[in-house]
Amino acid sequence: MKYQIKQTNELTEQEIEHILQLWDISAWNTMKSAFFRTFFKDSEFHFLVDFQQNILAVIRLNFDFTLEISGKPYAYAEAVGLVAAQKKKGYGALLVQYFKENVTQRNRETIGFCHEDLRPFYEKCDVEILYDKAKSIKENAGSEWINAEDDDILLFHISQEKKEQLSTLSTENNAYLITKE
C-alpha cells in the first residue's frame, strides 16, 4: 500500500470515476471529468492505493473553506469525503493517519466534520473531536442561515488559538460558512 496526493488536474479519468463511485452522491454520479476538475479546483486528493494503483481509500482536502466567527474570517483546509473502497479493512484508518501526518508536516490548519455515529472511528484514529460544536455553524441556504447537518468538528491539525475559538461555538455564538460568489 502507498500514500499518494494528487491535485485535481492530475487525476486520471478512471480515478475521477472511481472517486465518484466511492462517494456515491446521486447528484454527482453523472458528473463529467472536466466539470469535476472545475468543481473541485480548490482541492487536493489524498489516497491510499494498492500496488496496482487501485484506490483503497480517499479523502479530499478543500482549500476553499472560511468560517466567520465573531465577525472575523478564519480560513481552514477542510477534510471531507473520506471513504474506503472496502469497510473493516483498516484502509480508512490508515489513510487518516497518513493524512494527519501530512497536514501536520505542512502546518496546514485542517478541520473536518462528522455525525455522532462516526465518533468511535475518529476516536480510534486519535483525531481530536469538538463534540456537538458543528451544529453551531450556519450555512447560507438562499435567503436564510441554517444549521450545519454534522454534529462534531474534527481537528486534524490546528493552532491552539483556533481550537479555542472553535471551542466557544454555541447556539449564542455561531460561526458562518463564507462561500465565494
Backbone as a printed PyTorch tensor [residue, N CA C, xyz], in Angstrom:
tensor([[[  0.8370,  -1.1920,   0.0000],
         [  0.0000,   0.0000,   0.0000],
         [  0.8720,   1.2420,   0.0000]],

        [[  0.3310,   2.2940,  -0.6100],
         [  1.0900,   3.5260,  -0.7510],
         [  0.1620,   4.7200,  -0.5230]],

        [[  0.7120,   5.7490,   0.1260],
         [  0.0080,   7.0160,   0.3320],
         [  0.3750,   7.9430,  -0.8130]],

        [[ -0.6370,   8.6100,  -1.3670],
         [ -0.4400,   9.4380,  -2.5420],
         [ -1.2910,  10.7000,  -2.4350]],

        [[ -0.7870,  11.8050,  -2.9710],
         [ -1.5490,  13.0580,  -3.0250],
         [ -1.5470,  13.5350,  -4.4690]],

        [[ -2.7340,  13.9270,  -4.9440],
         [ -2.8330,  14.4530,  -6.3020],
         [ -3.6680,  15.7240,  -6.3090]],

        [[ -3.2260,  16.6680,  -7.1260],
         [ -4.0290,  17.8540,  -7.3880],
         [ -5.1660,  17.4320,  -8.3150]],

        [[ -6.2200,  18.2050,  -8.3420],
         [ -7.3860,  17.8610,  -9.1460],
         [ -7.0130,  17.6430, -10.6120]],

        [[ -6.1390,  18.4870, -11.1550],
         [ -5.7820,  18.3650, -12.5730],
         [ -4.8590,  17.1850, -12.8630]],

        [[ -4.3610,  16.5190, -11.8340],
         [ -3.5010,  15.3420, -12.0170],
         [ -4.2810,  14.0330, -12.0160]],

        [[ -5.5600,  14.0920, -11.6800],
         [ -6.3670,  12.8780, -11.6080],
         [ -6.6770,  12.3290, -12.9930]],

        [[ -6.6160,  11.0190, -13.1320],
         [ -6.9810,  10.3870, -14.3980],
         [ -8.5030,  10.2700, -14.4780]],

        [[ -8.9870,  10.0170, -15.6810],
         [-10.4250,   9.8060, -15.8830],
         [-10.9170,   8.6600, -14.9900]],

        [[-10.1420,   7.5760, -14.9300],
         [-10.5240,   6.4090, -14.1340],
         [-10.5630,   6.7340, -12.6430]],

        [[ -9.5990,   7.5260, -12.1790],
         [ -9.5870,   7.9040, -10.7630],
         [-10.8130,   8.7540, -10.4270]],

        [[-11.1520,   9.6870, -11.2980],
         [-12.3290,  10.5260, -11.0590],
         [-13.5850,   9.6540, -11.0110]],

        [[-13.7230,   8.7430, -11.9610],
         [-14.8810,   7.8270, -11.9590],
         [-14.9350,   7.0210, -10.6710]],

        [[-13.7880,   6.5070, -10.2350],
         [-13.7410,   5.6830,  -9.0270],
         [-14.0940,   6.5050,  -7.7820]],

        [[-13.5620,   7.7200,  -7.7080],
         [-13.8820,   8.5960,  -6.5720],
         [-15.3860,   8.8450,  -6.5090]],

        [[-15.9790,   9.1740,  -7.6510],
         [-17.4240,   9.4340,  -7.6830],
         [-18.2230,   8.1920,  -7.2910]],

        [[-17.7650,   7.0200,  -7.7160],
         [-18.4290,   5.7660,  -7.3130],
         [-18.3380,   5.5770,  -5.8000]],

        [[-17.1630,   5.8160,  -5.2530],
         [-16.9680,   5.6360,  -3.8120],
         [-17.8140,   6.6250,  -3.0170]],

        [[-17.8660,   7.8590,  -3.4640],
         [-18.6620,   8.8680,  -2.7570],
         [-20.1510,   8.5700,  -2.8670]],

        [[-20.5860,   8.0700,  -4.0050],
         [-21.9760,   7.6610,  -4.2220],
         [-22.9880,   8.7450,  -3.8320]],

        [[-22.7910,   9.9330,  -4.3800],
         [-23.7190,  11.0500,  -4.1630],
         [-24.5280,  11.1960,  -5.4490]],

        [[-25.8180,  10.9440,  -5.3580],
         [-26.6510,  10.8410,  -6.5590],
         [-26.5260,  12.0580,  -7.4800]],

        [[-26.4560,  13.2500,  -6.9250],
         [-26.3460,  14.4540,  -7.7580],
         [-25.0210,  14.5180,  -8.5150]],

        [[-24.0090,  13.7720,  -8.0810],
         [-22.7000,  13.8070,  -8.7110],
         [-22.4170,  12.5840,  -9.5780]],

        [[-23.2670,  11.5750,  -9.5330],
         [-22.9850,  10.3090, -10.2190],
         [-22.7390,  10.4540, -11.7170]],

        [[-23.3460,  11.4460, -12.3560],
         [-23.1570,  11.6270, -13.8010],
         [-22.1760,  12.7480, -14.1200]],

        [[-21.4670,  13.2450, -13.1190],
         [-20.5180,  14.3390, -13.3110],
         [-19.4020,  13.9150, -14.2690]],

        [[-19.1410,  14.7540, -15.2380],
         [-18.0650,  14.5040, -16.1970],
         [-16.7420,  15.0100, -15.6290]],

        [[-15.6470,  14.4520, -16.1180],
         [-14.3140,  14.7650, -15.6010],
         [-13.9790,  16.2550, -15.6670]],

        [[-14.3090,  16.8920, -16.7870],
         [-13.9930,  18.3210, -16.9320],
         [-14.7140,  19.1440, -15.8720]],

        [[-15.9860,  18.8290, -15.6270],
         [-16.7370,  19.5550, -14.6110],
         [-16.1900,  19.2380, -13.2150]],

        [[-15.8290,  17.9810, -12.9710],
         [-15.2330,  17.5590, -11.6980],
         [-13.9970,  18.4100, -11.4050]],

        [[-13.1340,  18.5360, -12.4090],
         [-11.8950,  19.3020, -12.2160],
         [-12.1770,  20.7750, -11.9090]],

        [[-13.2040,  21.3360, -12.5310],
         [-13.5780,  22.7300, -12.2550],
         [-14.2370,  22.8470, -10.8810]],

        [[-15.1670,  21.9300, -10.6040],
         [-15.9260,  21.9620,  -9.3550],
         [-15.0130,  21.8190,  -8.1420]],

        [[-13.9920,  20.9660,  -8.2370],
         [-13.0850,  20.6980,  -7.1220],
         [-11.7000,  21.3220,  -7.3440]],

        [[-11.6620,  22.4630,  -8.0580],
         [-10.3810,  23.0870,  -8.4080],
         [ -9.5720,  23.5300,  -7.1930]],

        [[-10.2310,  23.8430,  -6.0870],
         [ -9.5410,  24.2870,  -4.8760],
         [ -9.3330,  23.1290,  -3.9040]],

        [[ -9.0410,  21.9630,  -4.4390],
         [ -8.8970,  20.7600,  -3.6110],
         [ -7.6580,  19.9790,  -4.0080]],

        [[ -7.2680,  19.0960,  -3.0950],
         [ -6.3110,  18.0560,  -3.4430],
         [ -6.8530,  16.7570,  -2.8700]],

        [[ -6.4290,  15.6520,  -3.4560],
         [ -6.9710,  14.3480,  -3.0900],
         [ -5.8670,  13.4960,  -2.4880]],

        [[ -6.1660,  12.9180,  -1.3400],
         [ -5.2250,  12.0510,  -0.6310],
         [ -5.7560,  10.6280,  -0.7510]],

        [[ -4.8530,   9.7270,  -1.1400],
         [ -5.2440,   8.3470,  -1.4040],
         [ -4.4010,   7.3500,  -0.6390]],

        [[ -4.9890,   6.2130,  -0.4070],
         [ -4.2610,   5.0040,  -0.0710],
         [ -4.5120,   4.0950,  -1.2720]],

        [[ -3.4410,   3.6640,  -1.9380],
         [ -3.5940,   2.8260,  -3.1360],
         [ -2.8430,   1.5150,  -2.9460]],

        [[ -3.2980,   0.4880,  -3.6560],
         [ -2.5900,  -0.7860,  -3.6210],
         [ -1.4840,  -0.7700,  -4.6890]],

        [[ -0.8010,  -1.8890,  -4.8540],
         [  0.3440,  -1.9270,  -5.7610],
         [ -0.0590,  -1.8320,  -7.2260]],

        [[ -1.3340,  -2.0680,  -7.5300],
         [ -1.8380,  -1.8910,  -8.8980],
         [ -2.4340,  -0.4920,  -9.0910]],

        [[ -2.2230,   0.3910,  -8.1280],
         [ -2.7250,   1.7710,  -8.1500],
         [ -4.2430,   1.8610,  -8.0120]],

        [[ -4.8780,   0.8170,  -7.4840],
         [ -6.3100,   0.8710,  -7.2000],
         [ -6.5220,   1.6580,  -5.9150]],

        [[ -7.5340,   2.5130,  -5.9200],
         [ -7.8230,   3.3400,  -4.7510],
         [ -8.4520,   2.4820,  -3.6550]],

        [[ -7.7990,   2.4580,  -2.4880],
         [ -8.3370,   1.7220,  -1.3320],
         [ -9.1180,   2.6650,  -0.4170]],

        [[ -8.6910,   3.9430,  -0.3820],
         [ -9.3850,   4.9570,   0.4210],
         [ -9.0100,   6.3200,  -0.1300]],

        [[ -9.9360,   7.2750,   0.0280],
         [ -9.7120,   8.6320,  -0.4700],
         [-10.2670,   9.6360,   0.5340]],

        [[ -9.6220,  10.7870,   0.6130],
         [-10.1390,  11.9330,   1.3710],
         [ -9.7810,  13.1770,   0.5520]],

        [[-10.7010,  14.1330,   0.5170],
         [-10.4720,  15.3710,  -0.2290],
         [-10.1280,  16.4810,   0.7580]],

        [[ -9.1440,  17.2810,   0.3930],
         [ -8.7760,  18.4490,   1.1810],
         [ -9.2410,  19.6790,   0.4100]],

        [[-10.2340,  20.3650,   0.9650],
         [-10.8560,  21.5360,   0.3530],
         [-10.1760,  22.7910,   0.9030]],

        [[ -9.5540,  23.5750,   0.0130],
         [ -8.8580,  24.7910,   0.4430],
         [ -9.7650,  26.0170,   0.4350]],

        [[-10.9750,  25.8760,  -0.0650],
         [-11.9230,  26.9870,  -0.1420],
         [-12.9160,  26.8650,   1.0110]],

        [[-12.4330,  27.1150,   2.2320],
         [-13.2850,  26.9300,   3.4030],
         [-12.9640,  28.0180,   4.4260]],

        [[-13.9150,  28.9120,   4.6420],
         [-13.7280,  30.0150,   5.5870],
         [-14.9410,  30.0940,   6.5100]],

        [[-14.6730,  30.1950,   7.7960],
         [-15.7280,  30.4080,   8.7840],
         [-15.5860,  31.8170,   9.3420]],

        [[-16.7040,  32.4940,   9.4680],
         [-16.7090,  33.7970,  10.1280],
         [-17.1840,  33.5790,  11.5590]],

        [[-16.3280,  33.9390,  12.5030],
         [-16.6400,  33.7810,  13.9240],
         [-16.4560,  35.1460,  14.5810]],

        [[-17.4880,  35.6200,  15.2420],
         [-17.4680,  36.9460,  15.8840],
         [-17.0360,  38.0390,  14.9120]],

        [[-17.5200,  37.9300,  13.6780],
         [-17.2470,  38.9520,  12.6820],
         [-15.8880,  38.8680,  12.0110]],

        [[-15.0830,  37.8650,  12.3520],
         [-13.7410,  37.7470,  11.7860],
         [-13.6240,  36.4590,  10.9730]],

        [[-13.0390,  36.5310,   9.7550],
         [-12.8930,  35.3200,   8.9440],
         [-11.7020,  34.4590,   9.3930]],

        [[-11.9180,  33.1570,   9.3930],
         [-10.8690,  32.1790,   9.7080],
         [-10.8350,  31.1610,   8.5830]],

        [[ -9.7050,  31.0790,   7.8810],
         [ -9.5640,  30.1290,   6.7830],
         [ -8.9650,  28.8220,   7.3090]],

        [[ -9.5300,  27.7310,   6.8420],
         [ -9.0530,  26.3920,   7.1870],
         [ -8.9690,  25.5800,   5.9070]],

        [[ -8.2570,  24.4890,   5.9660],
         [ -8.4060,  23.4400,   4.9650],
         [ -9.4530,  22.4990,   5.5670]],

        [[-10.3800,  22.0420,   4.7350],
         [-11.4550,  21.1800,   5.2150],
         [-11.2640,  19.7730,   4.6750]],

        [[-11.1580,  18.8150,   5.5800],
         [-11.0850,  17.4020,   5.2080],
         [-12.5100,  16.9050,   5.0080]],

        [[-12.7650,  16.3400,   3.8360],
         [-14.1270,  15.9380,   3.5040],
         [-14.0870,  14.7250,   2.5680]],

        [[-15.1540,  13.9650,   2.5650],
         [-15.2860,  12.8780,   1.5960],
         [-14.4290,  11.6620,   1.8650]],

        [[-14.1200,  11.3830,   3.1390],
         [-13.3560,  10.1760,   3.4600],
         [-14.2180,   8.9510,   3.2080]],

        [[-13.6920,   8.0570,   2.3890],
         [-14.3910,   6.7960,   2.1520],
         [-13.3620,   5.7360,   1.7700]],

        [[-13.6180,   4.5230,   2.2240],
         [-12.7660,   3.3880,   1.8840],
         [-13.5040,   2.5020,   0.8780]],

        [[-12.7370,   1.8870,  -0.0110],
         [-13.3310,   1.0080,  -1.0240],
         [-13.9580,  -0.2260,  -0.3740]],

        [[-13.3610,  -0.6960,   0.7210],
         [-13.9070,  -1.8310,   1.4650],
         [-13.9210,  -1.4670,   2.9340]],

        [[-15.0240,  -1.7610,   3.5970],
         [-15.1660,  -1.4520,   5.0200],
         [-14.4580,  -2.5190,   5.8650]],

        [[-14.0600,  -2.1020,   7.0650],
         [-13.4850,  -3.0020,   8.0860],
         [-12.1580,  -3.6380,   7.6810]],

        [[-11.4280,  -2.9950,   6.7630],
         [-10.1080,  -3.4980,   6.3660],
         [ -8.9930,  -2.6260,   6.9260]],

        [[ -9.3610,  -1.4820,   7.5460],
         [ -8.3640,  -0.5830,   8.1080],
         [ -7.8450,   0.4560,   7.1320]],

        [[ -8.3590,   0.4610,   5.8940],
         [ -7.8650,   1.4040,   4.8940],
         [ -8.1670,   2.8530,   5.2770]],

        [[ -9.3810,   3.1210,   5.7190],
         [ -9.7550,   4.4800,   6.1070],
         [ -8.9170,   4.9780,   7.2710]],

        [[ -8.7410,   4.1240,   8.2820],
         [ -7.9560,   4.5000,   9.4680],
         [ -6.4930,   4.7650,   9.0970]],

        [[ -5.9410,   3.9290,   8.2260],
         [ -4.5520,   4.1220,   7.8100],
         [ -4.4080,   5.4260,   7.0140]],

        [[ -5.3750,   5.6930,   6.1230],
         [ -5.3310,   6.9450,   5.3640],
         [ -5.4200,   8.1490,   6.3070]],

        [[ -6.2640,   8.0800,   7.3110],
         [ -6.3910,   9.1920,   8.2720],
         [ -5.0480,   9.4440,   8.9640]],

        [[ -4.3240,   8.3870,   9.3200],
         [ -3.0230,   8.5620,   9.9780],
         [ -2.0260,   9.2630,   9.0490]],

        [[ -1.9270,   8.7850,   7.7990],
         [ -1.0440,   9.4310,   6.8200],
         [ -1.4620,  10.8880,   6.5990]],

        [[ -2.7600,  11.0980,   6.4800],
         [ -3.3110,  12.4270,   6.2300],
         [ -2.9600,  13.3900,   7.3690]],

        [[ -3.1720,  12.9370,   8.6140],
         [ -2.8370,  13.7730,   9.7770],
         [ -1.3590,  14.1330,   9.7830]],

        [[ -0.4930,  13.1570,   9.5190],
         [  0.9530,  13.4170,   9.4790],
         [  1.2790,  14.4440,   8.3990]],

        [[  0.6450,  14.3100,   7.2370],
         [  0.9230,  15.2060,   6.1250],
         [  0.5200,  16.6410,   6.4370]],

        [[ -0.6980,  16.8500,   6.9200],
         [ -1.1350,  18.2370,   7.1890],
         [ -0.3600,  18.8380,   8.3560]],

        [[  0.0890,  18.0030,   9.2840],
         [  0.9090,  18.4850,  10.3940],
         [  2.2890,  18.9080,   9.8770]],

        [[  2.9140,  18.0670,   9.0590],
         [  4.2280,  18.4060,   8.4890],
         [  4.1650,  19.6790,   7.6640]],

        [[  3.0930,  19.8760,   6.9440],
         [  2.9210,  21.0580,   6.0920],
         [  2.3680,  22.2450,   6.8790]],

        [[  2.0680,  22.0250,   8.1560],
         [  1.4720,  23.0440,   9.0270],
         [  0.2230,  23.6530,   8.3920]],

        [[ -0.6080,  22.7920,   7.8540],
         [ -1.8450,  23.1830,   7.1790],
         [ -2.9860,  23.0090,   8.1770]],

        [[ -3.5630,  24.1220,   8.6230],
         [ -4.6440,  24.0400,   9.6060],
         [ -5.8510,  23.3770,   8.9560]],

        [[ -6.2020,  22.2060,   9.4850],
         [ -7.1950,  21.3510,   8.8440],
         [ -8.2240,  20.8590,   9.8390]],

        [[ -9.4830,  21.0870,   9.4810],
         [-10.5980,  20.5760,  10.2790],
         [-11.5000,  19.7380,   9.3770]],

        [[-12.3800,  19.0050,  10.0050],
         [-13.3810,  18.2370,   9.2790],
         [-14.6220,  18.1610,  10.1430]],

        [[-15.5650,  17.3960,   9.6930],
         [-16.8410,  17.2930,  10.3940],
         [-17.3260,  15.8630,  10.3510]],

        [[-18.1360,  15.4870,  11.3400],
         [-18.7290,  14.1470,  11.3170],
         [-20.0430,  14.1360,  12.0750]],

        [[-20.8150,  13.1110,  11.7600],
         [-22.0360,  12.8330,  12.5080],
         [-21.6630,  12.0210,  13.7460]],

        [[-22.5300,  12.0570,  14.7240],
         [-22.2930,  11.3830,  16.0050],
         [-21.9300,   9.9070,  15.8340]],

        [[-22.5510,   9.2270,  14.8660],
         [-22.2940,   7.7870,  14.7130],
         [-20.8750,   7.4730,  14.2320]],

        [[-20.1420,   8.4790,  13.7330],
         [-18.7660,   8.2520,  13.2890],
         [-17.7260,   8.5960,  14.3590]],

        [[-18.1830,   9.0760,  15.5130],
         [-17.2440,   9.4120,  16.5880],
         [-16.2980,   8.2670,  16.9410]],

        [[-16.8100,   7.0300,  17.1190],
         [-15.8880,   5.9450,  17.5080],
         [-14.7510,   5.7300,  16.5020]],

        [[-15.0380,   5.8760,  15.2210],
         [-13.9960,   5.7220,  14.2050],
         [-12.9100,   6.7800,  14.3980]],

        [[-13.3050,   8.0420,  14.5110],
         [-12.3120,   9.1160,  14.6420],
         [-11.5980,   9.0650,  15.9940]],

        [[-12.2860,   8.6390,  17.0290],
         [-11.6230,   8.4520,  18.3320],
         [-10.5510,   7.3800,  18.2080]],

        [[-10.8790,   6.2860,  17.5210],
         [ -9.9120,   5.1970,  17.3080],
         [ -8.7080,   5.6880,  16.4980]],

        [[ -8.9540,   6.6350,  15.5920],
         [ -7.8800,   7.2070,  14.7630],
         [ -7.1060,   8.3050,  15.4880]],

        [[ -7.4760,   8.5670,  16.7420],
         [ -6.8030,   9.5800,  17.5550],
         [ -6.9280,  10.9900,  16.9570]],

        [[ -8.1040,  11.2710,  16.3910],
         [ -8.4110,  12.6140,  15.9000],
         [ -9.1560,  13.3290,  17.0190]],

        [[ -8.6720,  14.5170,  17.3840],
         [ -9.3360,  15.2800,  18.4290],
         [-10.7030,  15.7540,  17.9210]],

        [[-11.7070,  15.6700,  18.7790],
         [-13.0790,  15.9950,  18.3990],
         [-13.6350,  17.0780,  19.3180]],

        [[-14.2470,  18.0900,  18.7090],
         [-15.0230,  19.0700,  19.4710],
         [-16.4760,  18.6160,  19.3440]],

        [[-16.9370,  17.9410,  20.3830],
         [-18.2550,  17.3090,  20.3650],
         [-19.3760,  18.3400,  20.3020]],

        [[-20.3500,  18.0820,  19.4310],
         [-21.5810,  18.8840,  19.3020],
         [-21.3270,  20.3530,  18.9640]],

        [[-20.1940,  20.6640,  18.3550],
         [-19.8920,  22.0600,  18.0030],
         [-20.2690,  22.3870,  16.5540]],

        [[-20.3670,  21.3920,  15.6910],
         [-20.6530,  21.6710,  14.2770],
         [-22.0640,  22.2270,  14.0740]],

        [[-22.9880,  21.8850,  14.9640],
         [-24.3580,  22.3940,  14.8430],
         [-24.4160,  23.9130,  14.9930]],

        [[-23.3600,  24.5080,  15.5330],
         [-23.3120,  25.9620,  15.7120],
         [-22.7800,  26.6800,  14.4800]],

        [[-22.5200,  25.9120,  13.4280],
         [-22.0770,  26.5100,  12.1690],
         [-23.2980,  26.6750,  11.2740]],

        [[-23.4730,  27.8860,  10.7950],
         [-24.6130,  28.2080,   9.9270],
         [-24.1570,  28.2540,   8.4750]],

        [[-24.9970,  27.6950,   7.5950],
         [-24.7270,  27.7040,   6.1660],
         [-25.8280,  28.4920,   5.4720]],

        [[-25.4440,  29.2370,   4.4640],
         [-26.4060,  30.0450,   3.7310],
         [-27.2250,  29.1620,   2.7970]],

        [[-28.5360,  29.2190,   2.9650],
         [-29.4570,  28.4650,   2.1080],
         [-30.4250,  29.4680,   1.4850]],

        [[-29.9570,  30.1190,   0.4480],
         [-30.7950,  31.1200,  -0.2060],
         [-30.8970,  32.3790,   0.6290]],

        [[-32.0720,  32.6100,   1.2000],
         [-32.2870,  33.8490,   1.9600],
         [-32.1780,  33.6530,   3.4720]],

        [[-31.8040,  32.4480,   3.9080],
         [-31.7030,  32.2130,   5.3560],
         [-30.4530,  31.4140,   5.7040]],

        [[-30.0960,  31.4600,   6.9870],
         [-28.9610,  30.7000,   7.5120],
         [-29.5180,  29.4930,   8.2540]],

        [[-29.0160,  28.3030,   7.8940],
         [-29.4900,  27.0720,   8.5410],
         [-28.3130,  26.3870,   9.2350]],

        [[-28.6430,  25.5670,  10.2360],
         [-27.6030,  24.8330,  10.9590],
         [-26.9710,  23.7740,  10.0670]],

        [[-25.6690,  23.5810,  10.2230],
         [-24.9730,  22.5090,   9.5200],
         [-25.5560,  21.1660,   9.9650]],

        [[-25.4510,  20.1730,   9.1020],
         [-26.0230,  18.8540,   9.4050],
         [-25.1440,  18.0190,  10.3240]],

        [[-23.8330,  18.2950,  10.3330],
         [-22.9260,  17.4870,  11.1420],
         [-23.0590,  17.8140,  12.6210]],

        [[-22.5440,  16.9010,  13.4520],
         [-22.5820,  17.0900,  14.8960],
         [-21.2690,  17.6580,  15.4360]],

        [[-20.1550,  17.0860,  14.9830],
         [-18.8560,  17.3590,  15.6030],
         [-17.8720,  18.0090,  14.6380]],

        [[-16.9050,  18.7150,  15.2070],
         [-15.7810,  19.2610,  14.4480],
         [-14.5690,  18.3820,  14.7430]],

        [[-13.9030,  17.9540,  13.6800],
         [-12.7010,  17.1250,  13.7920],
         [-11.4800,  18.0210,  13.6320]],

        [[-10.5220,  17.8770,  14.5170],
         [ -9.3000,  18.6900,  14.4710],
         [ -8.1360,  17.8090,  14.0140]],

        [[ -7.7820,  17.9080,  12.7460],
         [ -6.6660,  17.1220,  12.2160],
         [ -5.3360,  17.7920,  12.5410]],

        [[ -5.2930,  19.1190,  12.3830],
         [ -4.1210,  19.9180,  12.7560],
         [ -4.5970,  21.3560,  12.8600]],

        [[ -4.3860,  21.9540,  14.0140],
         [ -4.9240,  23.3050,  14.2170],
         [ -4.1440,  23.9990,  15.3320]],

        [[ -4.0510,  25.3080,  15.2400],
         [ -3.3710,  26.0820,  16.2790],
         [ -4.2320,  26.0980,  17.5420]],

        [[ -3.5860,  26.3180,  18.6590],
         [ -4.3060,  26.3960,  19.9330],
         [ -5.3180,  27.5400,  19.9100]],

        [[ -4.9420,  28.6590,  19.2950],
         [ -5.8270,  29.8200,  19.2190],
         [ -7.1170,  29.4780,  18.4590]],

        [[ -6.9760,  28.8280,  17.3120],
         [ -8.1670,  28.4820,  16.5160],
         [ -8.9760,  27.3760,  17.1920]],

        [[ -8.2960,  26.4840,  17.8770],
         [ -9.0170,  25.4450,  18.6300],
         [ -9.8920,  26.0970,  19.7070]],

        [[ -9.3070,  27.0410,  20.4300],
         [-10.0730,  27.7430,  21.4660],
         [-11.2420,  28.5120,  20.8590]],

        [[-11.0150,  29.1380,  19.6970],
         [-12.0780,  29.8770,  19.0090],
         [-13.2360,  28.9380,  18.6510]],

        [[-12.9190,  27.7690,  18.0800],
         [-13.9590,  26.7980,  17.7110],
         [-14.6460,  26.2100,  18.9400]],

        [[-13.9080,  26.0990,  20.0390],
         [-14.4790,  25.5430,  21.2780],
         [-15.5610,  26.4340,  21.8640]],

        [[-15.5260,  27.7290,  21.5180],
         [-16.5070,  28.6670,  22.0840],
         [-17.8370,  28.6640,  21.3170]],

        [[-17.8910,  27.9340,  20.2050],
         [-19.1310,  27.9280,  19.4200],
         [-20.2880,  27.3680,  20.2350]],

        [[-21.4470,  28.0070,  20.0750],
         [-22.6560,  27.5890,  20.7900],
         [-23.8600,  28.1770,  20.0620]],

        [[-25.0460,  27.9130,  20.5790],
         [-26.2440,  28.4840,  19.9640],
         [-26.2300,  30.0080,  20.0620]],

        [[-25.5150,  30.5520,  21.0420],
         [-25.3980,  32.0030,  21.1820],
         [-24.1920,  32.5650,  20.4310]],

        [[-23.2570,  31.7070,  20.0420],
         [-22.0410,  32.1320,  19.3500],
         [-21.8320,  31.2430,  18.1280]],

        [[-22.5070,  31.5930,  17.0490],
         [-22.4480,  30.7960,  15.8260],
         [-21.2590,  31.1850,  14.9600]],

        [[-20.8780,  30.2510,  14.1110],
         [-19.9320,  30.5210,  13.0220],
         [-20.7460,  30.4960,  11.7410]],

        [[-20.2820,  31.2320,  10.7500],
         [-20.9850,  31.3040,   9.4650],
         [-20.0500,  30.8740,   8.3540]],

        [[-20.4810,  29.9120,   7.5560],
         [-19.6980,  29.4450,   6.4280],
         [-19.7470,  30.4960,   5.3250]],

        [[-18.5870,  31.0060,   4.9520],
         [-18.4980,  32.0520,   3.9400],
         [-18.1150,  31.3830,   2.6220]],

        [[-18.9430,  31.5640,   1.6190],
         [-18.6670,  30.9700,   0.3160],
         [-18.3450,  32.0690,  -0.6890]],

        [[-17.4590,  31.7420,  -1.6200],
         [-17.1050,  32.6890,  -2.6750],
         [-18.2480,  32.7450,  -3.6780]],

        [[-18.4590,  33.8880,  -4.2350],
         [-19.5150,  34.0450,  -5.2480],
         [-19.0360,  33.5630,  -6.5840]]])
